[in-house]
């Protein structure tokens, strides 16, 4: 079995953006760039892909609707989003372009769109009731404005935003400068958000009561269970793929309701723009951890000068454990730890077909080798199992014990005694669990002597690996 923990290949992660020579990486194509010829409804003349000194008319369609969305392949939720994706399409235009965007409302409730950070006439701004009538179910509204100023902007619902934005009605809106100040080798957009498992479309539409957890909140605040980057979590979030010496731009955006601490391992970055507005060079801070609040955006410039495979995550540890983590991966590099056994440098990540949506699955690259880790210093002697069964405790981010010996015919029972959910799988594919909720368990009977390595499919990069030797 070739493990596929949900990371996308470099080939699918890199895409050219209309009118910009840099490479834009989008999560499994989930932030599809809404530029020239991106789709029939989003089509504009092909010549608009070429740089021009003259402003252009740019026309797009955004359809708000309800659909299923895979946070992970085994974690499907019902969302409200634009054009069948969460976040919505990444719209890229140039400063000064005339932008004409048709909102089609296929939701069961009224909605609008606010163009966050764009300076436009009040009638185009989007707040329902203040500056426009809400767009009723089945209705349309055309937003028509000049794109200014340049920078990392975004769009989101401004009708009942307490529930419509958390359900997925948001997306990036990039206004490129007409004359680029600096060209980057790669341009990435990452949207941070939270997911409340009790908030459903029926709750938002008033057809079902709030869940017990949300009912306990005060002032209408909603809870958060899972933590997303570009509408995905954990292994389903694509890596930042680089070559040594490249200078990359990370557009960090926040659609959620709580702060996050964005942290890069092995690298620092410079803050070159805040909320889309350039920071003078003399004022640019160099950091490796950035606290970003709701609705904020930061443009981060990072020099790829330390080859390897590195973590990128929210440094609020429960947020990382429950979704908000990806990789900074140099092409051709491999991890220096046990994850190297299941890491494919061709896909710049660890990929597991069982945690991926069908459209994410890459061609099979062959069987992954079964490699026994040889940590330094040597580990303590393996624990010996006794009796017909042996229990292994799952205690968030570790197994206890994680290296043990059992006799053939023993049933090993993994019991989740932590607060997060997990899933167990063997490196060689001989056994695999479904999602194990807190208090749940998974068992497998070992008959054939040998050495079996296992891992948590969703937390392997946090060190959740183990080994059982069957005598």
N, C-alpha and C positions, 0 to 999 in steps of 0.2 A: 504493500500500500504506500502510495506517495502522499505524504501529508500536505494539505493545503489549508493553512489557517486563515485564509480570507484576504491575503494581500494580493494586489494586482500586479501584473507584469508591467515592466517599464514601457513596453510597446503600447499598451492600452492606456497608461497613465499620462503619456506625453502627447500633447496635441498643440497644433499651431492656432493662435488666436487671430481673428480677422484684423488686418491692419497693423499687427505687431510681430516683429521677427523673433521675439522670445518664445520659449516653450512654456505652455501653461499646463500644469498637472491638475487634473480633477479626479475626485474620488470615484473610481470605477466608471468614469464618465457620468457620475451622478450629478455633478454640476456641469451640465452640458453648456457649452458656450453658445449663447444665442446671438450669433453673428451671421454674416452673409451665407445663405444657402444651408444653414444648420438644419432647417426643416422646412416643409412646404409653407406652413403658416408663418415662419420666421424669415422667409426668403427676402433678400435685398439683392441688388445687382452685383454680379460677381466682381465687377471692377472696383467695388467698395473694399475689396481685400487689399487694395494697393494704397500706399500712403498718398495723401493728397493735401494740398494747402487749402482747399476749399471745403467748407462744411457740407455735409451730405444729409439727405433725408434718410433716417433709419427707422424702419417699421417692424414691429414685433407683435406677437399675440401671446398673451398669458392666459391660460385656462385654469381657473381654480376648481378643483374637484376632490372627491374622496376616493382613496384607493389603498391597497395593501402595500406596505413597505417593509423590506427586510433590514432591520438594524444589524442582525446577523441572520444566516440562513435558518437557524433554529429559533429566531426571535422576530416574528412578524407582527407588526402592529398596523392598526387602521389609522390613516393620517388624512389631513387636509393639506394639499400642496398645489403647486403650479406645474402644469404640463407633465403630470405623472411622476414627479420626482421631488425629493426633499433633501436639501434645499432646492428652490426653484432654479431655473436656468440662469447661468451667469451671463448677464448682458454686458457687452463691451461696445462702447462707442467712443468717439473723440470729442474733446471739448469743442463746443460750438455747433455740433451736429444738431439738426432738428430731429427730435425723437418723438415717434408716434407709436404708442403702445395700446393695443386693444385688450382690455380685461373682459373675459367671458366668464360668467359666474355659473358654474354647474354644481354649486353647493346647495344644500337645502336652506341656507340662511343668507341674508344680505352680507355684502363684503365690499371693501375698497382696497386701494393700494396707496401707501405713503412712500415717497421717494426720499429716503433718509439721507440728509447731507447735501441734497441737490437744491440749489437756489432757483426756485421756479414761481410762477404766479400762484396766489392762494387757491384759485379754483382747481389747480392741478395737484395740490398738496396731499389730498386724500383723507383727512380726518372726517369720519362720518358725522353728519349733522352740522359741523362747523363750517366746512368749506365745500361740501358736496353732498348730494343725496346718496344714500347707500345704493349699491348696485344689487337689485333684487335677483332672486334665483331665476335663471334663464335669461337674464339681461346682460347688456354689454355697456361699457363706457370706454371712451378713447381719451387717454392722457396724451397731451400734446405740449411739448416744452423744449427749450434749448438746454442741452447738456452742459452744465457748468456748476461749480468749478471742477477742474480735473482732480481725480483722486479716487480712493477706495470708498465707494458709497454702497448702500444696500436698499432693498425694498422689502416692505412687509405689510400685512393687513393692518388697517387702522379702524376696523369695525369690530367691536367686541374683542380687542386685542388680547385681553386676559387669557382667552382660550384659543383664539384663531392663530396667534403667533406660535404658542407652544405646540400646537398640532401640526405645524410645518409650513405655514404661509409666510415664508421669507426667502430671500435669495440675494446674491451679490449683484451690484450694479457698478461696473468699473468705467470711469470716465478717463480715457487716456489723454495725456497732454497732446496738443496738436504737433508740437515739436518736442520729442522725448528729451528729457534732461539726462537720463542715463539708461542704457540698454543692459538688461540682465540676461544671463544665459538661460535661466529658467524662472518662471513666474508661477507661484503656487497660491491658491486661495484655500484657507481653512476656516470653516464656520463652526463655532462652538455653540452648543445648546444642551438643554437638559430634556429628559423625557419622564413624564409622570404616567405611570402605568394605570392609574385610576382615571386619568383624563381621556375620554373616548369621544368620538364624534357625536354619539347619542347624548352624552353629558353636555357637550358644547351646544347642541341643538335644543337642549331643554327637554329631551325625551327620557332621560334617566337621571337619578339623583347623583350627586357627587359621592365618591367613595369615602369610606370611613376615615381614612387618613386625611384626605383633603377637607373633610367636614370639621376636623379638629383645628385647622389653620385659622388664623385671624385676619380680618381685613381682606378676605377674598384671595389670599395667597394660596398657591398650589404647591404640592410637594414635588420632589425629584427623586427618581429611582435609578435612572441610567443617564450616562453622560456621553454626549455625541460629538464627533467631529465630522462635518459634512454628512450628517444624517446617518452615520454608521458608528459602530463601536468595536473596540479591540481589534482583532485581526482583520475585520472588514474595512478598516481605515487604511488607505494606501500609504506607502512610504513617501518621504521626500527623497527622490533619487537624484544623485549628483555625480559628477566627475571631479577629480581633484583639480583645484585651481578655478573652478567655476564660481561666479558670483550670482547668488540667487536672491529673489525677492519673495518673502512670505507675507501674504496679505491675511492678517489674523482678524477675524470678525466675530462678534458675539451677539447671538439672537436670544440668549437665555435670560434668566432672572437672578442669577447668583454669580459672584466673582469666580474666576479661575486663574490658576498660576501656571502659565505656559513656560515649560522648561525644556531646554535642549542640552543633551549630554555631549561632551567633547567639543563644544563650540560655543562661542559667544556671538551675539548679533548686535547690530546698531539699529536704533529706532530712527527711521528716516522720515516717517510721517505719522501723525496722530489724527484719527478721525478723517483720514484722507488728505490732510493738509501737511505740506512739506515742513520738516523741522530744519532750521538752519544748521549747517554743518557744525558750527561752534557749540550748538546746544544738543547735538545728538548723543544720547547715552549709549554706552556699551554694556550689555547685560547678558545673563544666561537664563534669567527667570523674570517673567513679566506678569504682573497682576492686571488682568483685563476685566472691566466691569460691563454690565449690561449695556448694549447698543454701541459700545466703543469699537474702534478699529485701530490697529497698529500695522504699519508697514515695516517689516523687519528685513534688513540686509544682512546676509550671512555669507561668509567666504568659506568655501569648501577646502579646508587646508589641513584636515586631520583624518585620513582615510580609515574606514572601518564601518561597522554597523552599530548605530547608536540609538538609544531611546529618545523619543520626544513625547512628552506627556504633561498632563496637569499635575502639579506637585501637591495638590490636595489629595492625599493618598486614596481616600474612598472614591474620588472621581476617577483616578487612574484605574483602580481595581474594577470599577464598574463601567469601563468603556473608553475613557479618554486617554488613549495611548496609541502611538504609531512609531515608525522608525525613520531615522535619517540614514540612508543606505548608499554607500559609494558603489558604483558599478564594478562588479567583479570581486568585491570584498565579501568575506564571510565572518560570522560571529566567532569569537575566540573561546566561547564556552560550549556547553552541551548542545545548545541550539544549532550548532554547526551541522549536526547529523541530519537535520531535517530542514536545512536552509538551502534554497536554490538561488544562486547568484543570477541566473538568467531571468528570474522573476523579481529580483530584489526583495525577497521576503520569504516567509514561511507560509505555505499555502495549503489549505485543507479543504477538499471538495465537500466535506460534510458540514462545514460552517459557511459555505458560500451560496449565494443565490445562483441559479443556473447560468445566468448571463455572465457571471464572474469567473466561471471555471475555465482554467487554462488547459491546453492539451497536456496529456500525461507525459511527464518527462522521465518515466521509468521508476523503478522501485528505489526508495530511499534506503541506504545501508543501515543495518542495525549496528550502532557504534556504542560500545560501553564507555561511559565517561571515565576519565582518569584524572580526578581532581587533585590538586596539590594544595596543602599536604594531603596524604592518603586519608580516606575517611575511616571512621571507627568500624569495627567488625560488624557485618550485617546482623540484624536481629533475627533470631531463630523463631519460626512459628511453632505453635503447639496445637494439637488437636485437629479436628476435621475442618475448622474454620479459623481465620485470622482476620482481625479488624485493623484497618488502616484509617486513621482519622484525617479528614481534610480540614485543616485549620487555616483559612484564608492565606493563600500564597505558599503553603507548604503541606507536605504529607508527613505524618508521624505514625510509624517510621517510614522513611523513604528508601531504605535499602534493607531487604530482609530475605530469609531463606525459608522455604516451605517444602514439604514432601509432596510428591505427586498425589493427586486426589484431593488436595486442600482447596477449599473455597475461600477466596480472599474477598472481604467485604469492605468497600470504601464507604465511610459514613461522613456526611457533611456536617461537621460540628462548628462551622464558621458562620459568617453573616452574609457571604456572597454565594451565588450559584456557581457551579463548576461542571465540567464534563471530563470523563476519563477515556483515554484511548491508548492502545499499545502502538509503539513505533512500527511494529511489523503488521499491524492491522488485525491481529488475532482476537482482539476484543475492543469494544467501544460502547460507551454509555450514551444515553440521552442526557438532557440537562438535569443536574442533581441540585434540587433546591435545598436551602438550609433545613436540616433535619432529615433529608432524604438519604438514600444509599443506592449503591450499585454493587453487584457481586459477579465474580467470574471463577469458575472451577478450573484449576490448572491440572492437567493430566500428563502432558508431555514434558519431560525434563528439558531444561534450557534456561537461558537468561532472557528475561523479558523487561524491556524498558517501557515505562508509561509516562504519561504527562496529562496535565489539564489542557485541553485544546484552546481554552480562552485565556489562560494565564501562564503559558509556558515561558513567555519572555520575562515574567516576574520570577522565574526560577522554579516553577511547579513541575518538577520531573522526579521520577523515582525508578527503582529497579527491584524486581523480584527474581530470585534464583530458585528454580524448581529442581529438586533432587529426585 
